[in-house]
């Protein structure tokens, strides 16, 4: 295979999908890193030729001209996606779509659409019939995603990725007006439908905080490198600020009595390898296991209502007693 053809294949892979775009100077630098030396004129000529073969377009509204794949282009893929891969992508789309913000999901939707096209291309395909009979049902409530400007989201993600500072108009909770803040992005936390920027403020360089993305009204990218607190640990920050589900890193011995009908699935899907089950005479099950101290587990227990009695640990039992008393006050 000639160097010219290899270079052109590499160029096709460098072109982003609309509305993103790349420029001949960027392509030249990337080709040079791959060992292909070409002049700007040669690259421009190659791009013109490739645009006749692929759905690649040039934005000529301003110079330098930017190149993109058309918004709805099927794209370029080698090797081609086979039916089993297409089925896997199709099922992955069902699973990921509730978890990923719509703006982010649309950036990769072309891959999932391509998979659907492969599966639906043959009405007699056994894979298509299987696809129609496999569904992904989320276990948790899917809340409506808060409105976040696509441009703002992209700039914040870029700042975190590149490790650069930002200036932003940010509206505090409950406020009607926003304030300009100088921030040092440290990371992104995605929790359900909520996205948080973990960052430091210029005026408080020691205490990182988390800010919901929907409260940003404007973001300006700066060239300065973001500063990070000494020994900053993302996992520790999430834990201390209750952004995750973990209360502590400790395990405790859990023991409770469940209604057998409601908890029968624990025979087939145990909590973990430490679980033991004792069948009691009154159509009850006594369940024991070593469990991590998490909010998620407590919420799962609460879903049983009066069909579970927590015995151990004492702290968890007392929490459920308090919850029961509070509910009694409300509904009496």
NORBELJO-V183336 format. One record per residue. N is the residue number from 1. RES is the residue in one small letter. NEAR is the number of other C-alpha atoms within 10 Angstrom. Layout:
n/res/near
N/RES/NEAR
N/RES/NEAR
This chain:
n/res/near
1/x/5
2/x/6
3/x/9
4/x/12
5/x/11
6/x/11
7/x/18
8/x/17
9/x/13
10/x/16
11/x/19
12/x/20
13/x/11
14/x/17
15/x/20
16/x/17
17/x/21
18/x/18
19/x/11
20/x/12
21/x/17
22/x/19
23/x/18
24/x/20
25/x/14
26/x/11
27/x/20
28/x/20
29/x/14
30/x/16
31/x/19
32/x/12
33/x/10
34/x/11
35/x/10
36/x/15
37/x/15
38/x/15
39/x/11
40/x/13
41/x/10
42/x/13
43/x/21
44/x/17
45/x/11
46/x/17
47/x/22
48/x/14
49/x/12
50/x/17
51/x/16
52/x/10
53/x/9
54/x/16
55/x/16
56/x/22
57/x/22
58/x/17
59/x/16
60/x/10
61/x/8
62/x/7
63/x/8
64/x/12
65/x/15
66/x/17
67/x/24
68/x/22
69/x/23
70/x/17
71/x/16
72/x/10
73/x/13
74/x/15
75/x/18
76/x/13
77/x/9
78/x/5
79/x/6
80/x/8
81/x/15
82/x/11
83/x/16
84/x/13
85/x/13
86/x/22
87/x/21
88/x/13
89/x/19
90/x/21
91/x/18
92/x/13
93/x/21
94/x/16
95/x/15
96/x/13
97/x/14
98/x/19
99/x/15
100/x/17
101/x/19
102/x/13
103/x/15
104/x/13
105/x/16
106/x/13
107/x/11
108/x/12
109/x/15
110/x/17
111/x/19
112/x/21
113/x/16
114/x/17
115/x/24
116/x/20
117/x/14
118/x/21
119/x/24
120/x/15
121/x/11
122/x/11
123/x/10
124/x/10
125/x/14
126/x/11
127/x/18
128/x/18
129/x/13
130/x/12
131/x/18
132/x/9
133/x/8
134/x/10
135/x/11
136/x/11
137/x/9
138/x/12
139/x/6
140/x/7
141/x/8
142/x/11
143/x/10
144/x/10
145/x/15
146/x/14
147/x/10
148/x/17
149/x/15
150/x/12
151/x/12
152/x/18
153/x/20
154/x/14
155/x/17
156/x/25
157/x/16
158/x/14
159/x/24
160/x/21
161/x/13
162/x/13
163/x/19
164/x/20
165/x/26
166/x/23
167/x/16
168/x/20
169/x/17
170/x/22
171/x/19
172/x/14
173/x/10
174/x/6
175/x/10
176/x/7
177/x/10
178/x/16
179/x/13
180/x/14
181/x/16
182/x/20
183/x/22
184/x/26
185/x/29
186/x/25
187/x/17
188/x/20
189/x/17
190/x/15
191/x/12
192/x/16
193/x/14
194/x/16
195/x/20
196/x/18
197/x/21
198/x/21
199/x/25
200/x/23
201/x/19
202/x/13
203/x/10
204/x/10
205/x/14
206/x/13
207/x/10
208/x/17
209/x/16
210/x/20
211/x/18
212/x/20
213/x/20
214/x/18
215/x/18
216/x/21
217/x/17
218/x/16
219/x/21
220/x/14
221/x/14
222/x/14
223/x/11
224/x/11
225/x/14
226/x/19
227/x/18
228/x/16
229/x/13
230/x/7
231/x/6
232/x/12
233/x/10
234/x/13
235/x/10
236/x/10
237/x/16
238/x/16
239/x/15
240/x/12
241/x/11
242/x/12
243/x/15
244/x/17
245/x/15
246/x/17
247/x/15
248/x/12
249/x/10
250/x/11
251/x/12
252/x/13
253/x/14
254/x/20
255/x/21
256/x/17
257/x/20
258/x/23
259/x/18
260/x/18
261/x/11
262/x/13
263/x/17
264/x/14
265/x/10
266/x/16
267/x/11
268/x/7
269/x/9
270/x/15
271/x/16
272/x/11
273/x/8
274/x/11
275/x/17
276/x/17
277/x/14
278/x/11
279/x/13
280/x/13
281/x/7
282/x/8
283/x/10
284/x/19
285/x/23
286/x/19
287/x/21
288/x/19
289/x/19
290/x/17
291/x/17
292/x/17
293/x/19
294/x/16
295/x/15
296/x/14
297/x/14
298/x/14
299/x/10
300/x/10
301/x/17
302/x/14
303/x/10
304/x/14
305/x/10
306/x/10
307/x/16
308/x/20
309/x/18
310/x/20
311/x/17
312/x/15
313/x/13
314/x/12
315/x/10
316/x/15
317/x/17
318/x/14
319/x/12
320/x/17
321/x/14
322/x/12
323/x/13
324/x/14
325/x/10
326/x/11
327/x/11
328/x/10
329/x/9
330/x/8
331/x/6
332/x/5
